[in-house]
Structures are given as C-alpha cells and as structure tokens.
Amino acid sequence: MNYSQPTTHHLPIKFGVIGCGRIAHRFMQGLPEVPGASLAASWSRRAETVNAFAGQYGGIACSSLDELLASDIDAVYLATLPDSHAEYCIRALHAGKHVLCEKPATINLPQLDKVLAVVKETGLLFMEGMKPPFYPLYVKLKKHLKSDPIGDVGYVRAGSSVADISNDHPNFSYELAGGSLMGIGIYEAFLAIDWLGSTQAVQAMGHFGPTGIDTFAIFQTKHSGGYAQVYTGFDLHGKGDALISGTLGHITIHKNWWNPGRATIDYLDGRSVEINEPFIAGGLNYETIHFCDLIRNCATESPIIPHEMSRQMIAMIDEARKQVGLKFIGE
C-alpha cells in the first residue's frame, strides 16, 4: 500500500479550523507546506482565542460553529478536545464539509460508529489525524523493509510519560475527556495495530490523579501477529522510543517515536542500518497533504488510517479504560 496518493493538480482546498489551542497552532505551522490549501475561517468555544488565531493566521474569526460551517470552506480541521469530537464531526459532515479530526477520533467506539454512519450517508471524507505514519521517516522505514525485512514482526514495545505538562493543561480535565490513555495511549494503539494486526486481548492497569483522569497507565495486548507492551503517563518522566521486533532483527524508532526522525535497524546477521529523515513545519503537514489528496480523489477514507483502524484503536483504549476504571460523562 502506498503512503500517498498524489494528484496531478492542486485543486484549492479551504479549511475551517474548529478549536484554536496548541494543536491548531501546530496545524497552521504546517499548512503553508500543503500545496493548494489555505485557512478560510476559524472558531473556538472561547472568543478570545479565535480572535487571536485569526489575527495571527488570517481568515474569518467566526462567532459560532454554525457561522463557520456556513462559510466558504471545503473541509474542517477539528482541533478540540475529545469531548466534542463526535458532535462537531457530525455537524460538519451534515453541513457538507470533509473532516480531518484530531486523535482520538471520539471518546469511544459507539460514538465513532455514529460518526461513520454519517460518513456513509453523506459520502464525504472523514480521517482521524493520526500523524506518525505520514512522517518521512516512517515512510522511508516501511519502504526499506520491503527489500531488507526483519522477518515476521511479533512484538512491539512503546510508550511516553510526560511529567512536565502544566496542571492547567486540558489533558488533566475529566470533563474534556482527558487522561493519558486518551492523549497518549491512542498513539501506542496505532503502533501496535499497524505492526501486529487486529487486537485479540487487552490487559491494563493504572492510577488516577486528583482531577479524576488516569495519570499513568500500562497495558499489554495480544494481536493476530504477536504482542505489545506500552505505557502512558503525565506524572513520570519517560519520553520514549519504540521497539519493533521481528524474527530477523529489530527496529528502534528513537525518541520521540510519535514524531519520528531517526530509526536504527539491527539485523540478526550483525548488520546495523541507520535511517535519518528529519521532518519540517511541525509534522502535521504530511497528514494534511494526504488528506487533501484524498479530497481531490473523491475518497471517503484513508488507505493508511482507514475507518476500521480508527475503530480498532479506540476499541483498544475503551477496553483499557474499562479495566483501569475510567468512565466518562454519559458513558
């Protein structure tokens, strides 16, 4: 499967950004590197943030979501916290807009299935913004392994625990569906499924912080192709790499593996191959290029992050949360 579907033209695509926090600024850092794409409008639940956002990047500062969805845009980039993803995705799709939604796509699998039902109804594009597979390093690594494989992959180990996040960060908010499993664990779910296939079993443990979300969790999973062990957290320092083990060698994607720029492949025969492929403009530009190409090709889902992969990723997090004991409002 190719990691891009290039088109022969750059049909202009105008974005509306929903949510104007940290990740939206990173999206805008990369948007100038996306051929034919531009910002047309933005909206946030906080008026002061959208006004500052539009003042910095241009476009219309909308006073309501309805105003943004009625504006002259082709697609939305949804950069809010998970609590609002399902509602905003559905409203955007009903308004005739393609949707690139930040991870995790929704709070849980039932919500995602409601979104995907609307995708099927409208025939529009919906893609979860799972960035790692679009980075040049990840693409080059996959290409290298086609001609110089590490054999059958049977084990993945990865994780990240970021202890320097400020206490007022939205990831600490129970009401906004925060927590380390939702904010970080979804990346590890992607990595395990991408290399090992569908999930067959999950075992999870974790502990909670004062705001009611998980501040550290570990889980191990069984897949059709092997096993994974991962960790996520906000109260320990463990910015990490990723290990991918096969029968003929293993891969280390060096920290921070979710923004990959360097990998080492160690083979059973003693060879070691270094792959260095730096990224530019914050890194979200690569998934956005892919998303825009999908729009131009009239696709409704990505072949790299297909809807079924999004379903499997959030289902894994659902089960891990269930075992840890984290249940959100309305579940």
N, C-alpha and C positions, 0 to 999 in steps of 0.2 A: 504494500500500500504506500503510495506516495504521500509525502508530508506537506504537499501544497498542490493546488490545482490552479496554476497560473492561467490568466486570460490574456487575450490579445489586445485588450483595450482597458482603459481606466475610466469606466463609467463613473461619474461623480457620485459619491455617497455622503449624504449629510447626516451627521449624528446629533442626537439629543442625549445629553448626559443626565441621568437621574441619580442624585446624591453627589455632593461636592466635597467630600472628605479626602483623606490621604490617597486612597487608591484612584480616585478620579483625577487627582493631580498627576499621578504616575501615568494614567492613561493619556493625559494630554501631553505629557513629556514625549510619548512615543508617536502621537498622532501625526506630527509633521513628517514622520518617516513612512507613512502609509500612503502610497500613490492614490490620488483621486479622492481622498477622504478629508472631511473638514467638520468642524464644530459649528452647528447652527443654533442650538438652544441648550439651556440647562435649567434644572430645577432641583431644589433641595427642600427638605422639611424645615430647614432654618433659613429664613430670608437673608440673613447677613452673610451666610456662606455662598449662596448663589450669586448675590450681587458682586462679591469679591471675585468669585470664579469667572463670571462674565467679564468683569473689568480686567482680569489678567489675560484671558484667552479669547475673548470676543464672543460673538453670538448673542442671542436674546436671553436675558435673565427672566425666566417665567415665574409668575406668581402662584401658579398651581400646576399640578400634574396634567389636568385637562388642557390647560393652555399649551404645555409642551407637546402633548400628543396631537393637538390640533395644528401645530406649527408645521412648517415646510421641512420635515425631516424624513429620512428613509429608514433609519434604524435607531435604536436606543442602546446605550451602554448603561447597564444597571449597576450602580456602584454603592448601593445602600447596604445595610446590614441584613443578615438572612431573614429577619422577622418580616420584612416587607417584600421579599423577592417574589413569592407566588402571586400576590395581589398585583404588583406592578407589572410583572411579566404578562399576566392575563389581560390586564387593561391595555398594555401596549400592543399585544397581538390583536385584540379586538379593534384597536384603532388603526390596524393595517401596517404596523411597524415591525420590522425584523428585530430580534432581541439577542444581544450579547450580554449574558448575565454573569456577574462575578460569582465565584465559588463560595460556599456550596450553593447549588442552583436553588434549593429550597430548604426548609427546615427538616423535612422528612420525605420519605418516598411517596406517601399518599398525596402530598402537596405537589410533588413533581409530576405524578401521573395526571393530576388535574391540568397542569400547565401543558403537558404533552398532548392531552386530548384537544386542547385549543389549538395547538400547533397543527395537528392533523386536520382540524376543522377549517383553519384559515389558509393552510398551505404556505405559511411563512417560515422563515429560518429562525430556529432557536438553537443557541450554542452556549454551553457553560464555559466560562472563562478560566479554564484550567491551563495555565501558561507553560509548564515545563516542556511538553513535547514539541513546542514550536521553536524553542531556542536553537540557535545554530549548532551548539554543542550536542544536544540531544539528537538532532537530525543527522549530524556527521557520525555520531557514535552508532546509530542504527544502521547507517549506510556501511560503515566499516565492518560491522559484524556479519553482514551478508556475505562478504568474501573471506572473512577471517573470524569465524564464530568461536564462541566459548562453549559450544555444545548446548545441551538441554539445560535451561535455567531452572533451578529447583528451590532457590532461597533468595529472599530479599530482606535486607535489614536497613532501616532508615529512621530518621527522627529529627526533631528540633524542639528545644525548650529555650524560650527567650525570656530571660529574667529581668531585662531592663525596660519592659513596657511600662509606661506610666499608669498609675492606678485609675486614671480617668479615661483610659482607652476603652472604646466601645466593646472590645473583646471581653472585658470584665462584666459586661451588662447581661444579666439574666433576661431582662425584658426584650433586649435586641437579639436574643438567641446567640449569645457569645459562648465562650469556652474554648479550651484548647483542641478538643475533638473537632469542633466546627471550623475553627480558624486555621488549624494546622493539620489535624488528622486527615482532613479530606485530601491533602496532597499525598500523604502516605498511602491512602486508599487507592489513589490513581496509580502510584508507582507499583504497588503490589498487583493490581489487576492488569496493568499494562504488560508486565513481565511474566505473570504466573497464571493469568486467566481468571475465570469466574470464581467467586468465593463460595466455599462449602461450609466453613465453620469459623466462628469468632470467639475468642476468649479475651475479656478485658477487665482491667482493674484501674482505679483512680481515686483521687481525693479532691475535695472541694475547697474553695476559698470563701471568704466572708460574704461575697455577693451572690453565692448560690450556683456558680458555674464551676466546671472542672478546671482546676489549675494545673493538674498533672494527670496523665493517663498513659497506660501502656496496653497494647493489645497485640495478640498474635492471631494469625489467620491461616486457615488451610484453603488451598486453591486447587483447581483442576491440574495445575502444573507444579505445585510444591507448597512451600510455607513462607510466611513473612512474619517479622517481629518489628514493631515500631513503637515510638514514644512521642508524646506531645506535651508541651507544658509552658507555663508562664511564671513559675516560681523557682526554677532551677536553671542554671546556665548550661546549655548543651547544644549550641548551634552545630548542626551535624552534617556529615557526609552520608552517602548511601552506598551500600554494598549489594552487588548483584552477582550471585554465584552460579556457575554452570559446571558441567562435567569436564570441560577442557580449560577452565580458567575462571577468573572473577574480575568484575569491574568495580572500581571505586569512582563514584562521582563526588568530587571534592566539595567541601562546603563553599557556599550554601547550595546544596544539591538542587533545591527548588528554583534557584536562579543559576543554572549550570553554566560554567565557563571552562572547566577543566576536568578531564577524566583520565584515569590510568587503567589499562587492561593488563593484567598479569596472567600469562598462559602457563599451563601445566608443563610445557616443554622448556620453560625458563625465560621465554621472551617477555618483554615489557614494552607496551606501546602507550605513548602519551598523546592525548588529543587535547589541544587547546583551541578554543573557539570563543573569543570574547563576544559579549553582546553589547548593543548600543541602546541609547534612548530609554533606559529603564526596563526594557524587555517585553512590555505588553504590546509593542508594535508588531511583533511577529504573529501573535494570535489574531490581532486586528487585521493584518494583511490577509490572513487565511479566511477570516470571517467575511471580509469584503469580496474576496474572490468567490466565495460560496454564494453570496447575494447575486453577483454577476452571472453565475452559472445556474441560477434559479434553484438552488439546493434548499432543502428544508432541515438538513442536519449535516454535521461534520463527519467525514470518514475517520478522523483522528480522535475526536471526542464525540462519538455518536451518542444518541439518546440512551441507548442501552448501557453504555459505560457510565453515564451520569446516574442512571438508575442503580447500577451496582455499587457505585461509590457511596451514594447517600444511604443505601441499604446497609452497607457495612458500618457506617457511622451510627445509623439508627440502632443497630444491634449492640454496638459498643456502648452507646449512651444508655441503653436499656440495662446492660449489665453493670455499668458504673452507678446508675441510679439517677440520671439526669433527664428530667421530663420538662418540656417547655409548656408555656401557657397555651391552652387549647388542645393539647395532645391527650 
